[in-house]
Amino acid sequence: MQFIVIGITDNPEPWFSPEVLGIIKKGNVFSGGKRHHEIVAPLLPADAQWIDITVPLDAVFEEYKKLSTVNCIIFASGDPLFFGFANTIKRRIPEAEIVLYPSFNSLQMLAHRLVMPYHDMRIVSLTGRPWPEFDRALIERVGKIGVLTDREHTPAAIAQRMLDYGYTYYNMSVGEHLGNPEKERVVSLSLEQAAERVFEMPNCVILLYSKESGNQGITCRARKENSSIPIFLRQNRSFGIPDSDFTLLDGREKMITKMPIRLLTLQALDLPKRHVFWDVGFCTGSVSIEARLQFPHLQICAFEIRPECEAIINENARRFGAPGIDIHIGDFLETDISALSRPDAVFIGGHGGQLKEMIAKVLSVLSDDGVIVFNSVTSPVVSQMTARKSSRQLWDEACQELNLRQAPPLRIQLNDYNPIEILKTYK
């Protein structure tokens, strides 16, 4: 079967080359979105059959398979290979022949209106997609970001997310109804202005770093001592966040993985080549946040039994500009993890005496090449008043009973704190 995919803009009176007009004139089965149908309806043959492209797409492709004709002419927005419907056809019907007649995509058109070179623009699609790739672009401090939007990920929602996490050093340009001479509108404005504005669909966004916006830095939106604190500058994000900058659980300094230990822990997890990282027992969120900033490609899930820690990790994530951490509150052993992505790196930051049970649950979903890391605090004085096993003993017993192989431990001591062993195990 052959699909002829024709790209169009939002212009209600589209221009097509003589070749494309000839294809349309000879066609009898057409397909596209409702808006596309309204635009091209005057050009279609009187007896034309039209198949609406609506979700779920399974029903649409079932209609395609029923066709008796060998050709189906599809109208799609812009360049059908640019996050477009031609990609969907290639994925659903790999053997199909595809002939393309592309138009400019919406971000190209917006760049043209702004007379802005776009060869260096990072493209992110939020059309029917979640935030991770957009968050990654922010964390990586990309200077020019083109964003495809939808009715949930609107320009206002995008601007508000950036403000919430302190990414204030961008200006936003929005293009509405690009290609439509009557409705097209292009506006450039601050994030604060964009967050308060309703834009008409369809639209797209270009974010451009501006030295005049946000004083060249990420401004802490969280409150500490009743003041707005600049935590780090865009040009000089440090490797390792100072412990004193975190909001702590009840102000307790011992309830945070110290920065040198934190960085060694991330090194043990080998995060540059991992994809899904779980932080079990996150407390302040220091490990998750450090991982998010240093390795923004990661998908991160953070688990904690204490409900008061949810506000703490959210405050710290906003303070350091670390969006996109998936937070789960409750007993990890009772948490439903069946719908979560399988981790290939897991850090266990707290266990409540149930370390073996927690490792066993992690193993039920851990990828075959996955790794588990645990930090064991070693007290130089062994109490004679209790029969409780040390965390190192619990770890060794769990690894033995669960048939896990261990890496050589790394022992380190900071100042007057008790020594810590960074322990690592594999399937």
MIMI-663741 format. One record per residue (C-alpha): residue in three letters; y, z, x; residue number from 0. Coordinates in steps of 0.25 Angstrom, whole numbers, plus 2048, in hexadecimal, padded with zeros to 3 digits. Layout:
BEGIN
+------+-----+-----+-----+-----+
! code !   v !   w !   u ! pos !
+------+-----+-----+-----+-----+
!  ALA !   Y !   Z !   X ! NUM !
...
+------+-----+-----+-----+-----+
END
This chain:
BEGIN
+------+-----+-----+-----+-----+
! code !   v !   w !   u ! pos !
+------+-----+-----+-----+-----+
!  MET ! 800 ! 800 ! 800 !   0 !
!  GLN ! 80E ! 7FD ! 805 !   1 !
!  PHE ! 81A ! 806 ! 802 !   2 !
!  ILE ! 828 ! 7FF ! 804 !   3 !
!  VAL ! 831 ! 80B ! 806 !   4 !
!  ILE ! 840 ! 808 ! 804 !   5 !
!  GLY ! 84B ! 812 ! 809 !   6 !
!  ILE ! 857 ! 814 ! 800 !   7 !
!  THR ! 864 ! 81D ! 800 !   8 !
!  ASP ! 86A ! 824 ! 7F4 !   9 !
!  ASN ! 873 ! 817 ! 7F1 !  10 !
!  PRO ! 871 ! 814 ! 7E2 !  11 !
!  GLU ! 873 ! 805 ! 7E6 !  12 !
!  PRO ! 86A ! 803 ! 7F2 !  13 !
!  TRP ! 86B ! 7F7 ! 7FB !  14 !
!  PHE ! 85E ! 7F1 ! 800 !  15 !
!  SER ! 85B ! 7E5 ! 809 !  16 !
!  PRO ! 856 ! 7D8 ! 803 !  17 !
!  GLU ! 848 ! 7DB ! 808 !  18 !
!  VAL ! 848 ! 7E9 ! 801 !  19 !
!  LEU ! 84D ! 7E3 ! 7F4 !  20 !
!  GLY ! 842 ! 7D8 ! 7F4 !  21 !
!  ILE ! 838 ! 7E3 ! 7F6 !  22 !
!  ILE ! 83D ! 7EB ! 7EA !  23 !
!  LYS ! 83E ! 7DF ! 7E2 !  24 !
!  LYS ! 830 ! 7DB ! 7E4 !  25 !
!  GLY ! 82A ! 7EA ! 7E3 !  26 !
!  ASN ! 824 ! 7F0 ! 7D6 !  27 !
!  VAL ! 821 ! 7FE ! 7DA !  28 !
!  PHE ! 82C ! 807 ! 7E0 !  29 !
!  SER ! 82D ! 816 ! 7E3 !  30 !
!  GLY ! 837 ! 820 ! 7E7 !  31 !
!  GLY ! 83F ! 82C ! 7E3 !  32 !
!  LYS ! 846 ! 82D ! 7D5 !  33 !
!  ARG ! 853 ! 82B ! 7DD !  34 !
!  HIS ! 84E ! 81F ! 7E4 !  35 !
!  HIS ! 84A ! 819 ! 7D6 !  36 !
!  GLU ! 858 ! 81B ! 7D1 !  37 !
!  ILE ! 85E ! 814 ! 7DD !  38 !
!  VAL ! 854 ! 808 ! 7DD !  39 !
!  ALA ! 850 ! 806 ! 7CF !  40 !
!  PRO ! 85A ! 7FA ! 7CC !  41 !
!  LEU ! 853 ! 7F2 ! 7D8 !  42 !
!  LEU ! 845 ! 7F4 ! 7D3 !  43 !
!  PRO ! 83D ! 7E9 ! 7CB !  44 !
!  ALA ! 83D ! 7EC ! 7BC !  45 !
!  ASP ! 82E ! 7EE ! 7BC !  46 !
!  ALA ! 82E ! 7F8 ! 7C8 !  47 !
!  GLN ! 825 ! 804 ! 7C9 !  48 !
!  TRP ! 82B ! 810 ! 7CE !  49 !
!  ILE ! 824 ! 81C ! 7D4 !  50 !
!  ASP ! 82D ! 829 ! 7D6 !  51 !
!  ILE ! 82B ! 830 ! 7E3 !  52 !
!  THR ! 82B ! 83F ! 7DE !  53 !
!  VAL ! 823 ! 84B ! 7E3 !  54 !
!  PRO ! 818 ! 84E ! 7E4 !  55 !
!  LEU ! 816 ! 841 ! 7EC !  56 !
!  ASP ! 807 ! 841 ! 7E9 !  57 !
!  ALA ! 80A ! 83B ! 7DB !  58 !
!  VAL ! 813 ! 830 ! 7E1 !  59 !
!  PHE ! 808 ! 82C ! 7EB !  60 !
!  GLU ! 7FE ! 82B ! 7E0 !  61 !
!  GLU ! 807 ! 821 ! 7D9 !  62 !
!  TYR ! 808 ! 819 ! 7E6 !  63 !
!  LYS ! 7F9 ! 819 ! 7E7 !  64 !
!  LYS ! 7F7 ! 813 ! 7D9 !  65 !
!  LEU ! 800 ! 807 ! 7DB !  66 !
!  SER ! 7FA ! 7FA ! 7DA !  67 !
!  THR ! 805 ! 7F3 ! 7E2 !  68 !
!  VAL ! 804 ! 7F3 ! 7F1 !  69 !
!  ASN ! 813 ! 7F6 ! 7F3 !  70 !
!  CYS ! 81B ! 802 ! 7EF !  71 !
!  ILE ! 82A ! 802 ! 7F1 !  72 !
!  ILE ! 830 ! 810 ! 7F4 !  73 !
!  PHE ! 83F ! 814 ! 7F5 !  74 !
!  ALA ! 842 ! 81F ! 7FE !  75 !
!  SER ! 84E ! 826 ! 803 !  76 !
!  GLY ! 854 ! 821 ! 810 !  77 !
!  ASP ! 849 ! 81F ! 81B !  78 !
!  PRO ! 83C ! 821 ! 815 !  79 !
!  LEU ! 836 ! 825 ! 822 !  80 !
!  PHE ! 841 ! 830 ! 824 !  81 !
!  PHE ! 83A ! 83C ! 81D !  82 !
!  GLY ! 838 ! 831 ! 812 !  83 !
!  PHE ! 82D ! 82C ! 809 !  84 !
!  ALA ! 827 ! 822 ! 813 !  85 !
!  ASN ! 822 ! 82E ! 81B !  86 !
!  THR ! 81B ! 833 ! 80E !  87 !
!  ILE ! 815 ! 826 ! 80C !  88 !
!  LYS ! 810 ! 825 ! 81A !  89 !
!  ARG ! 80A ! 833 ! 818 !  90 !
!  ARG ! 804 ! 831 ! 80B !  91 !
!  ILE ! 7FF ! 823 ! 80C !  92 !
!  PRO ! 7FD ! 820 ! 81B !  93 !
!  GLU ! 7F7 ! 813 ! 819 !  94 !
!  ALA ! 802 ! 80E ! 811 !  95 !
!  GLU ! 80B ! 803 ! 816 !  96 !
!  ILE ! 81A ! 807 ! 816 !  97 !
!  VAL ! 826 ! 7FD ! 817 !  98 !
!  LEU ! 833 ! 804 ! 819 !  99 !
!  TYR ! 842 ! 800 ! 816 ! 100 !
!  PRO ! 849 ! 80C ! 81A ! 101 !
!  SER ! 858 ! 810 ! 817 ! 102 !
!  PHE ! 860 ! 81B ! 81E ! 103 !
!  ASN ! 85B ! 829 ! 81C ! 104 !
!  SER ! 865 ! 833 ! 816 ! 105 !
!  LEU ! 868 ! 83A ! 824 ! 106 !
!  GLN ! 86B ! 82D ! 82A ! 107 !
!  MET ! 875 ! 82A ! 81F ! 108 !
!  LEU ! 87B ! 837 ! 820 ! 109 !
!  ALA ! 87C ! 836 ! 82F ! 110 !
!  HIS ! 883 ! 828 ! 82D ! 111 !
!  ARG ! 88D ! 82E ! 823 ! 112 !
!  LEU ! 890 ! 838 ! 82E ! 113 !
!  VAL ! 891 ! 82E ! 839 ! 114 !
!  MET ! 887 ! 838 ! 840 ! 115 !
!  PRO ! 87D ! 833 ! 84B ! 116 !
!  TYR ! 86F ! 838 ! 846 ! 117 !
!  HIS ! 866 ! 834 ! 851 ! 118 !
!  ASP ! 866 ! 843 ! 855 ! 119 !
!  MET ! 864 ! 849 ! 847 ! 120 !
!  ARG ! 858 ! 852 ! 844 ! 121 !
!  ILE ! 853 ! 84E ! 837 ! 122 !
!  VAL ! 84D ! 859 ! 82D ! 123 !
!  SER ! 847 ! 856 ! 820 ! 124 !
!  LEU ! 848 ! 861 ! 815 ! 125 !
!  THR ! 844 ! 858 ! 80A ! 126 !
!  GLY ! 838 ! 85F ! 804 ! 127 !
!  ARG ! 837 ! 867 ! 811 ! 128 !
!  PRO ! 839 ! 875 ! 816 ! 129 !
!  TRP ! 843 ! 87A ! 820 ! 130 !
!  PRO ! 83B ! 87B ! 82D ! 131 !
!  GLU ! 840 ! 86E ! 834 ! 132 !
!  PHE ! 84E ! 871 ! 830 ! 133 !
!  ASP ! 84D ! 87F ! 835 ! 134 !
!  ARG ! 848 ! 87A ! 842 ! 135 !
!  ALA ! 853 ! 870 ! 844 ! 136 !
!  LEU ! 85D ! 87C ! 842 ! 137 !
!  ILE ! 856 ! 885 ! 84C ! 138 !
!  GLU ! 855 ! 879 ! 856 ! 139 !
!  ARG ! 864 ! 878 ! 854 ! 140 !
!  VAL ! 864 ! 869 ! 851 ! 141 !
!  GLY ! 872 ! 864 ! 851 ! 142 !
!  LYS ! 870 ! 859 ! 846 ! 143 !
!  ILE ! 866 ! 85B ! 83B ! 144 !
!  GLY ! 864 ! 851 ! 830 ! 145 !
!  VAL ! 85E ! 857 ! 823 ! 146 !
!  LEU ! 857 ! 851 ! 817 ! 147 !
!  THR ! 859 ! 85A ! 80B ! 148 !
!  ASP ! 853 ! 85D ! 7FE ! 149 !
!  ARG ! 857 ! 865 ! 7F1 ! 150 !
!  GLU ! 852 ! 872 ! 7F8 ! 151 !
!  HIS ! 857 ! 86F ! 806 ! 152 !
!  THR ! 865 ! 86B ! 802 ! 153 !
!  PRO ! 871 ! 86B ! 80B ! 154 !
!  ALA ! 875 ! 878 ! 806 ! 155 !
!  ALA ! 868 ! 87E ! 808 ! 156 !
!  ILE ! 867 ! 879 ! 816 ! 157 !
!  ALA ! 875 ! 87E ! 819 ! 158 !
!  GLN ! 872 ! 88C ! 814 ! 159 !
!  ARG ! 865 ! 88D ! 81C ! 160 !
!  MET ! 86D ! 889 ! 829 ! 161 !
!  LEU ! 878 ! 894 ! 825 ! 162 !
!  ASP ! 86D ! 89E ! 822 ! 163 !
!  TYR ! 867 ! 89D ! 830 ! 164 !
!  GLY ! 875 ! 89B ! 838 ! 165 !
!  TYR ! 874 ! 88C ! 83B ! 166 !
!  THR ! 883 ! 88B ! 838 ! 167 !
!  TYR ! 887 ! 881 ! 843 ! 168 !
!  TYR ! 884 ! 874 ! 83B ! 169 !
!  ASN ! 88C ! 86C ! 832 ! 170 !
!  MET ! 885 ! 865 ! 826 ! 171 !
!  SER ! 887 ! 857 ! 821 ! 172 !
!  VAL ! 881 ! 853 ! 813 ! 173 !
!  GLY ! 87E ! 845 ! 80E ! 174 !
!  GLU ! 87C ! 844 ! 7FF ! 175 !
!  HIS ! 877 ! 837 ! 7F8 ! 176 !
!  LEU ! 878 ! 82F ! 804 ! 177 !
!  GLY ! 879 ! 820 ! 802 ! 178 !
!  ASN ! 87E ! 822 ! 7F4 ! 179 !
!  PRO ! 88D ! 81D ! 7F4 ! 180 !
!  GLU ! 890 ! 825 ! 7E7 ! 181 !
!  LYS ! 88A ! 832 ! 7EB ! 182 !
!  GLU ! 889 ! 833 ! 7FA ! 183 !
!  ARG ! 890 ! 83E ! 800 ! 184 !
!  VAL ! 890 ! 843 ! 80E ! 185 !
!  VAL ! 896 ! 851 ! 812 ! 186 !
!  SER ! 897 ! 859 ! 81F ! 187 !
!  LEU ! 899 ! 868 ! 81D ! 188 !
!  SER ! 896 ! 876 ! 823 ! 189 !
!  LEU ! 889 ! 87D ! 820 ! 190 !
!  GLU ! 890 ! 887 ! 818 ! 191 !
!  GLN ! 896 ! 87C ! 80F ! 192 !
!  ALA ! 889 ! 875 ! 80E ! 193 !
!  ALA ! 882 ! 882 ! 809 ! 194 !
!  GLU ! 88B ! 883 ! 7FD ! 195 !
!  ARG ! 88A ! 875 ! 7F9 ! 196 !
!  VAL ! 881 ! 86D ! 7EF ! 197 !
!  PHE ! 87E ! 85F ! 7F4 ! 198 !
!  GLU ! 878 ! 854 ! 7EC ! 199 !
!  MET ! 86B ! 84E ! 7EF ! 200 !
!  PRO ! 866 ! 846 ! 7F6 ! 201 !
!  ASN ! 86D ! 84B ! 803 ! 202 !
!  CYS ! 86A ! 84D ! 812 ! 203 !
!  VAL ! 871 ! 855 ! 81D ! 204 !
!  ILE ! 875 ! 854 ! 82B ! 205 !
!  LEU ! 878 ! 861 ! 833 ! 206 !
!  LEU ! 880 ! 860 ! 83F ! 207 !
!  TYR ! 883 ! 86B ! 849 ! 208 !
!  SER ! 891 ! 86E ! 84A ! 209 !
!  LYS ! 898 ! 876 ! 855 ! 210 !
!  GLU ! 8A2 ! 87A ! 84B ! 211 !
!  SER ! 898 ! 880 ! 841 ! 212 !
!  GLY ! 892 ! 88E ! 843 ! 213 !
!  ASN ! 899 ! 890 ! 851 ! 214 !
!  GLN ! 88E ! 888 ! 858 ! 215 !
!  GLY ! 884 ! 893 ! 855 ! 216 !
!  ILE ! 87B ! 899 ! 84B ! 217 !
!  THR ! 881 ! 8A5 ! 844 ! 218 !
!  CYS ! 879 ! 8B0 ! 83F ! 219 !
!  ARG ! 87B ! 8B1 ! 830 ! 220 !
!  ALA ! 873 ! 8BE ! 82F ! 221 !
!  ARG ! 87B ! 8CB ! 82F ! 222 !
!  LYS ! 87A ! 8D5 ! 83A ! 223 !
!  GLU ! 884 ! 8E1 ! 83B ! 224 !
!  ASN ! 88C ! 8D9 ! 830 ! 225 !
!  SER ! 88F ! 8CE ! 839 ! 226 !
!  SER ! 88B ! 8BF ! 83B ! 227 !
!  ILE ! 885 ! 8BE ! 849 ! 228 !
!  PRO ! 883 ! 8B1 ! 851 ! 229 !
!  ILE ! 875 ! 8B3 ! 856 ! 230 !
!  PHE ! 874 ! 8A7 ! 85F ! 231 !
!  LEU ! 87C ! 89A ! 862 ! 232 !
!  ARG ! 876 ! 88C ! 85F ! 233 !
!  GLN ! 877 ! 888 ! 86E ! 234 !
!  ASN ! 871 ! 895 ! 874 ! 235 !
!  ARG ! 865 ! 89A ! 86B ! 236 !
!  SER ! 85E ! 8A4 ! 874 ! 237 !
!  PHE ! 84F ! 8A4 ! 877 ! 238 !
!  GLY ! 84B ! 8B1 ! 871 ! 239 !
!  ILE ! 854 ! 8B8 ! 867 ! 240 !
!  PRO ! 859 ! 8C6 ! 86B ! 241 !
!  ASP ! 852 ! 8D1 ! 864 ! 242 !
!  SER ! 85F ! 8D8 ! 861 ! 243 !
!  ASP ! 863 ! 8CC ! 858 ! 244 !
!  PHE ! 858 ! 8CE ! 84E ! 245 !
!  THR ! 859 ! 8D6 ! 841 ! 246 !
!  LEU ! 84E ! 8E0 ! 843 ! 247 !
!  LEU ! 845 ! 8E8 ! 839 ! 248 !
!  ASP ! 84C ! 8F5 ! 837 ! 249 !
!  GLY ! 853 ! 8F3 ! 844 ! 250 !
!  ARG ! 847 ! 8F6 ! 84C ! 251 !
!  GLU ! 847 ! 8EF ! 859 ! 252 !
!  LYS ! 838 ! 8F0 ! 85B ! 253 !
!  MET ! 835 ! 8E8 ! 84F ! 254 !
!  ILE ! 838 ! 8DB ! 855 ! 255 !
!  THR ! 830 ! 8D2 ! 85F ! 256 !
!  LYS ! 839 ! 8D3 ! 86C ! 257 !
!  MET ! 83F ! 8C6 ! 871 ! 258 !
!  PRO ! 837 ! 8C5 ! 87E ! 259 !
!  ILE ! 82B ! 8C8 ! 876 ! 260 !
!  ARG ! 82F ! 8BF ! 86B ! 261 !
!  LEU ! 830 ! 8B3 ! 875 ! 262 !
!  LEU ! 823 ! 8B6 ! 87C ! 263 !
!  THR ! 81C ! 8B7 ! 86E ! 264 !
!  LEU ! 822 ! 8A9 ! 86A ! 265 !
!  GLN ! 81D ! 8A4 ! 878 ! 266 !
!  ALA ! 80F ! 8A9 ! 875 ! 267 !
!  LEU ! 80F ! 8A2 ! 868 ! 268 !
!  ASP ! 811 ! 895 ! 86F ! 269 !
!  LEU ! 81B ! 891 ! 864 ! 270 !
!  PRO ! 820 ! 884 ! 869 ! 271 !
!  LYS ! 813 ! 87D ! 865 ! 272 !
!  ARG ! 810 ! 885 ! 858 ! 273 !
!  HIS ! 814 ! 881 ! 84A ! 274 !
!  VAL ! 812 ! 88D ! 841 ! 275 !
!  PHE ! 816 ! 89B ! 846 ! 276 !
!  TRP ! 813 ! 8A8 ! 83E ! 277 !
!  ASP ! 81A ! 8B5 ! 841 ! 278 !
!  VAL ! 812 ! 8C0 ! 83B ! 279 !
!  GLY ! 81A ! 8CD ! 83A ! 280 !
!  PHE ! 828 ! 8C7 ! 83D ! 281 !
!  CYS ! 830 ! 8D4 ! 83A ! 282 !
!  THR ! 83E ! 8CF ! 83F ! 283 !
!  GLY ! 83A ! 8C1 ! 840 ! 284 !
!  SER ! 83D ! 8C0 ! 84F ! 285 !
!  VAL ! 831 ! 8B9 ! 853 ! 286 !
!  SER ! 832 ! 8AF ! 848 ! 287 !
!  ILE ! 840 ! 8AC ! 84A ! 288 !
!  GLU ! 83F ! 8AB ! 859 ! 289 !
!  ALA ! 834 ! 8A1 ! 857 ! 290 !
!  ARG ! 83C ! 899 ! 84C ! 291 !
!  LEU ! 847 ! 897 ! 856 ! 292 !
!  GLN ! 83F ! 894 ! 862 ! 293 !
!  PHE ! 835 ! 88B ! 85B ! 294 !
!  PRO ! 83C ! 885 ! 84E ! 295 !
!  HIS ! 830 ! 87B ! 84C ! 296 !
!  LEU ! 827 ! 887 ! 848 ! 297 !
!  GLN ! 824 ! 88B ! 83A ! 298 !
!  ILE ! 825 ! 89A ! 839 ! 299 !
!  CYS ! 81F ! 8A4 ! 82F ! 300 !
!  ALA ! 823 ! 8B3 ! 831 ! 301 !
!  PHE ! 81B ! 8BE ! 82A ! 302 !
!  GLU ! 81F ! 8CD ! 829 ! 303 !
!  ILE ! 81A ! 8D8 ! 820 ! 304 !
!  ARG ! 828 ! 8E0 ! 81F ! 305 !
!  PRO ! 831 ! 8DA ! 814 ! 306 !
!  GLU ! 83D ! 8DF ! 81B ! 307 !
!  CYS ! 83B ! 8D5 ! 826 ! 308 !
!  GLU ! 83D ! 8C9 ! 81E ! 309 !
!  ALA ! 84C ! 8CC ! 81E ! 310 !
!  ILE ! 84C ! 8CF ! 82D ! 311 !
!  ILE ! 845 ! 8C2 ! 831 ! 312 !
!  ASN ! 84E ! 8BA ! 827 ! 313 !
!  GLU ! 85B ! 8C0 ! 82D ! 314 !
!  ASN ! 856 ! 8BE ! 83B ! 315 !
!  ALA ! 852 ! 8AF ! 838 ! 316 !
!  ARG ! 860 ! 8AC ! 833 ! 317 !
!  ARG ! 866 ! 8B4 ! 83F ! 318 !
!  PHE ! 85F ! 8AB ! 849 ! 319 !
!  GLY ! 85F ! 89E ! 841 ! 320 !
!  ALA ! 850 ! 89D ! 83F ! 321 !
!  PRO ! 84D ! 897 ! 831 ! 322 !
!  GLY ! 840 ! 893 ! 82C ! 323 !
!  ILE ! 837 ! 8A0 ! 82F ! 324 !
!  ASP ! 82D ! 8A1 ! 823 ! 325 !
!  ILE ! 82D ! 8B0 ! 820 ! 326 !
!  HIS ! 821 ! 8B8 ! 819 ! 327 !
!  ILE ! 822 ! 8C6 ! 815 ! 328 !
!  GLY ! 816 ! 8CF ! 813 ! 329 !
!  ASP ! 809 ! 8D3 ! 819 ! 330 !
!  PHE ! 804 ! 8C8 ! 821 ! 331 !
!  LEU ! 7F6 ! 8CB ! 81E ! 332 !
!  GLU ! 7F9 ! 8C9 ! 80F ! 333 !
!  THR ! 802 ! 8BD ! 811 ! 334 !
!  ASP ! 7FD ! 8B0 ! 80B ! 335 !
!  ILE ! 7FE ! 8A6 ! 817 ! 336 !
!  SER ! 7F5 ! 89B ! 811 ! 337 !
!  ALA ! 801 ! 892 ! 80E ! 338 !
!  LEU ! 808 ! 894 ! 81C ! 339 !
!  SER ! 807 ! 88A ! 827 ! 340 !
!  ARG ! 7FC ! 88E ! 831 ! 341 !
!  PRO ! 802 ! 895 ! 83D ! 342 !
!  ASP ! 7FF ! 891 ! 84C ! 343 !
!  ALA ! 807 ! 89D ! 852 ! 344 !
!  VAL ! 807 ! 8AB ! 84C ! 345 !
!  PHE ! 80E ! 8B7 ! 851 ! 346 !
!  ILE ! 80A ! 8C5 ! 84B ! 347 !
!  GLY ! 815 ! 8CE ! 84D ! 348 !
!  GLY ! 80F ! 8DA ! 845 ! 349 !
!  HIS ! 802 ! 8DD ! 83F ! 350 !
!  GLY ! 802 ! 8EB ! 839 ! 351 !
!  GLY ! 7F4 ! 8EE ! 83F ! 352 !
!  GLN ! 7EE ! 8E2 ! 838 ! 353 !
!  LEU ! 7EF ! 8D8 ! 844 ! 354 !
!  LYS ! 7E0 ! 8D3 ! 843 ! 355 !
!  GLU ! 7E2 ! 8D0 ! 834 ! 356 !
!  MET ! 7EF ! 8C9 ! 837 ! 357 !
!  ILE ! 7E9 ! 8C0 ! 842 ! 358 !
!  ALA ! 7DE ! 8BD ! 839 ! 359 !
!  LYS ! 7E7 ! 8B8 ! 82E ! 360 !
!  VAL ! 7EF ! 8B0 ! 838 ! 361 !
!  LEU ! 7E2 ! 8AA ! 83E ! 362 !
!  SER ! 7DF ! 8A5 ! 830 ! 363 !
!  VAL ! 7EA ! 89B ! 830 ! 364 !
!  LEU ! 7ED ! 89A ! 83F ! 365 !
!  SER ! 7EC ! 88B ! 845 ! 366 !
!  ASP ! 7E1 ! 889 ! 84E ! 367 !
!  ASP ! 7EB ! 889 ! 85A ! 368 !
!  GLY ! 7F3 ! 894 ! 855 ! 369 !
!  VAL ! 7F7 ! 8A1 ! 85D ! 370 !
!  ILE ! 7F9 ! 8AF ! 859 ! 371 !
!  VAL ! 803 ! 8B9 ! 861 ! 372 !
!  PHE ! 804 ! 8C8 ! 85F ! 373 !
!  ASN ! 80D ! 8D1 ! 867 ! 374 !
!  SER ! 806 ! 8DF ! 86A ! 375 !
!  VAL ! 80E ! 8EB ! 86E ! 376 !
!  THR ! 807 ! 8F3 ! 879 ! 377 !
!  SER ! 80B ! 902 ! 879 ! 378 !
!  PRO ! 809 ! 909 ! 887 ! 379 !
!  VAL ! 805 ! 915 ! 880 ! 380 !
!  VAL ! 7F8 ! 915 ! 877 ! 381 !
!  SER ! 7F9 ! 920 ! 86C ! 382 !
!  GLN ! 7ED ! 929 ! 86B ! 383 !
!  MET ! 7F2 ! 92D ! 85D ! 384 !
!  THR ! 7ED ! 920 ! 856 ! 385 !
!  ALA ! 7E1 ! 917 ! 856 ! 386 !
!  ARG ! 7E9 ! 90B ! 852 ! 387 !
!  LYS ! 7E6 ! 8FF ! 85B ! 388 !
!  SER ! 7F1 ! 8F8 ! 863 ! 389 !
!  SER ! 7F6 ! 8EA ! 85E ! 390 !
!  ARG ! 7EF ! 8E4 ! 86B ! 391 !
!  GLN ! 7E2 ! 8EA ! 867 ! 392 !
!  LEU ! 7E3 ! 8E5 ! 859 ! 393 !
!  TRP ! 7E7 ! 8D7 ! 85E ! 394 !
!  ASP ! 7DB ! 8D7 ! 868 ! 395 !
!  GLU ! 7D1 ! 8DB ! 85D ! 396 !
!  ALA ! 7D7 ! 8D1 ! 854 ! 397 !
!  CYS ! 7D6 ! 8C5 ! 85E ! 398 !
!  GLN ! 7C7 ! 8C9 ! 861 ! 399 !
!  GLU ! 7C3 ! 8CA ! 853 ! 400 !
!  LEU ! 7CA ! 8BD ! 84F ! 401 !
!  ASN ! 7C4 ! 8B6 ! 85B ! 402 !
!  LEU ! 7D2 ! 8B3 ! 861 ! 403 !
!  ARG ! 7D5 ! 8AF ! 86F ! 404 !
!  GLN ! 7E1 ! 8B7 ! 875 ! 405 !
!  ALA ! 7EB ! 8B2 ! 880 ! 406 !
!  PRO ! 7EE ! 8BB ! 88B ! 407 !
!  PRO ! 7F8 ! 8C6 ! 886 ! 408 !
!  LEU ! 807 ! 8C6 ! 88B ! 409 !
!  ARG ! 80C ! 8D5 ! 88E ! 410 !
!  ILE ! 81B ! 8D7 ! 88E ! 411 !
!  GLN ! 824 ! 8E4 ! 88D ! 412 !
!  LEU ! 832 ! 8E4 ! 88A ! 413 !
!  ASN ! 83B ! 8EF ! 88F ! 414 !
!  ASP ! 836 ! 8FC ! 889 ! 415 !
!  TYR ! 82E ! 8F6 ! 87E ! 416 !
!  ASN ! 81F ! 8F7 ! 87E ! 417 !
!  PRO ! 817 ! 8EC ! 884 ! 418 !
!  ILE ! 814 ! 8E0 ! 87B ! 419 !
!  GLU ! 808 ! 8D6 ! 87D ! 420 !
!  ILE ! 80A ! 8C8 ! 877 ! 421 !
!  LEU ! 7FC ! 8C5 ! 872 ! 422 !
!  LYS ! 7F7 ! 8B7 ! 86E ! 423 !
!  THR ! 7EA ! 8B2 ! 868 ! 424 !
!  TYR ! 7E4 ! 8A4 ! 863 ! 425 !
!  LYS ! 7D9 ! 8A0 ! 85A ! 426 !
+------+-----+-----+-----+-----+
END
